[in-house]
């Protein structure tokens, strides 16, 4: 399963608060879940992170990447 969260994060201890949104009505938090058995019409081939000028593959075809497996050791 791949979990994508968008919007405010203050309710989780984050810094994205309603006052940082141009429109107050847009200050929401949405969770979007992709899983092959639930969203078979949507296949996420990769989830990547871009940080410090580098791109790392986190998940590939709903399986942990080598990068993630190394972090878990």
N, C-alpha and C positions, 0 to 999 in steps of 0.2 A: 504494500500500500504506500502511496505517495501522498503526503499531506502538505497542502499549500495553504498558508494563512496570509490574509491580506488585511490591511487597515490598522486600526488602533491597537496598541499593545499595553496600555497603562494598567488594564485590569489583570495583566500577567506580570506586572512589575517592570514593564518596558517604559520607554520614553516617548512613544508616539501617542500624544494626548489629543483630545478633541480640538483644542485651540490651535493645533498645527494644521488643521484642515481648512481649506478656503471656504467650504460650505459646511456648516454644522451638521446638516442632515447626512453628509457623507462620512461622518465620523463613526464608522461601524467596524466590526471585526467579522470577517468571513472565513470559514474553514471549508476547503475544498479537498475532497478525498478521491483519489484514483486508485482502483484496485481491479485487477483483471476479472475477478469473479463478479464484480458489481458494475463496472463500466467497460464492458468488453468492446464497445464501439469506439473507445478511446484507448489507444495503446501508447504509453509514455516510454519511448525508447531510451531516454537518458534524463537524469536530473543532474545538473552541474552547479558548481559554486564558482563565482568569479571573485577572487580576493588577492590583493597585493599584486595585481598584474598577471596573475596566474589563473588558469581554469583547471578545475579538478572534476572528474566524473564521480558522482556519489552513488548513483544507482543506474544500472543498465538492465533494461527489460525486467524491471521489478526485482532485481537481485542486487545485493551489495557489490560495489566495485572493489577492485583490488586495493584501492586507496582506503576505503572504509574497512576492509578486512585487516589491513595493516594497522590501522588506528585501534582496532579492537584487541590487538595482541597485548 
